[in-house]
Amino acid sequence: MEDPLLVWAAQGDARTFTHGDAIAVASPGLSRRDRLAVAGPPADLAALVPDVLAEIGPTYRPIGAVSAVTALCQQVPCLTLVDKFGWMDLSGPPTGPERGRAGWLAAEDDKPIGKLLDAAWPSAHARPGVDGVRRWAGLRDCAGRLAACAADAWSAPTLGFLTGVATHPEARGRGYAADVCAFTLQSMIEEYGRAALVVDGWNYAAIRLYRHLGLTYREFAAARVC
């Protein structure tokens, strides 16, 4: 199971299903949603996924390469395409900025992290205290205010997952997010061997940042049961 998406999904109470050359990994509550990571030929997936959903329930959302999920929706009437996004991963040291300004935060920083997320990204899935959110990295400005943060959350044993990246609106444009992401990615590569994240396809600034740090981009899609 070399596909990074499948590696990420195959953690905790995940279940794996196969048919022909298709594979589906059902991971409950992964990043706060029931997810069904899929890969393989469209015909094999079309035979596999309906049976899997009948067994595990309709709350699971198939996710995978956009071509595979689009074909799956065309062949399985109960599925509809709901979103396209970018999956980005890295297997070597990040490139770009120095990482000396950022570091891991402590438990007493949970409240400042929450305030930062409220100001910069109110809908973020990762929050202090949420199950699966392991630790937070951050960077303070010259006034001592938490200016940027990122989370190591819902990581698999051999793949770290970066999320919760936010910069305070008043501190944007100073490279803080790049420093925090570079530090967190480097730590993940050292511990897990690989790192990944998801990004909205319309968020060109974030994609440009992550590419600058050495991550590669693939277009993915998600579907749901009608």
NORPE-V596573 format. One record per backbone hydrogen bond with DSSP energy under -0.5 kcal/mol. CO is the residue of the C=O (numbers start at 1). NH is the residue of the N-H. Records with the same first field share a line. If there is no record, write none. Layout:
CO=NH / NH
This chain:
3=7
4=8
5=9
6=10
9=11
11=14
15=26
17=24
19=22
22=19
23=39
24=17 / 26
25=27 / 37
26=15 / 28
27=30 / 35
29=31 / 32
30=33
33=30 / 35
34=61
35=27 / 37
36=63
37=25
39=23
41=45
42=46
43=47
44=48
45=49
46=50
48=52
49=53
50=54
51=55
52=56
53=57
57=60
58=225
60=62
61=36
62=223
63=38
64=221
65=69
66=70
67=71
68=72
69=73
70=74
71=75
72=76
75=77
76=79
78=226
80=224
83=222
84=201
85=220
86=88 / 199
87=218
88=197
89=216
90=195
99=102
103=138
106=109
107=110
109=113
110=114
111=115
112=116
113=117
114=118
115=119
116=120
117=121
121=124
127=130
130=133
132=134 / 154
135=152
136=105
137=150
138=103
139=147 / 148
141=144
145=141 / 147
147=168
148=139
149=166
150=137
151=153 / 163
152=134 / 135
156=159
159=156
160=162 / 196
161=153
163=151
166=149
168=171
169=172
171=174
175=179
176=180
177=181
178=182
179=183
180=184
181=185
182=186
183=187
184=188
185=189
186=190
187=191
188=192 / 193
189=193
194=160
195=90
196=162
197=88
199=86
200=203
202=204
203=207
204=208
205=209
206=210
207=211
208=212
209=213
210=215
211=214
213=95
216=89
218=87 / 220
219=66
220=85
221=64
222=82 / 83
224=80
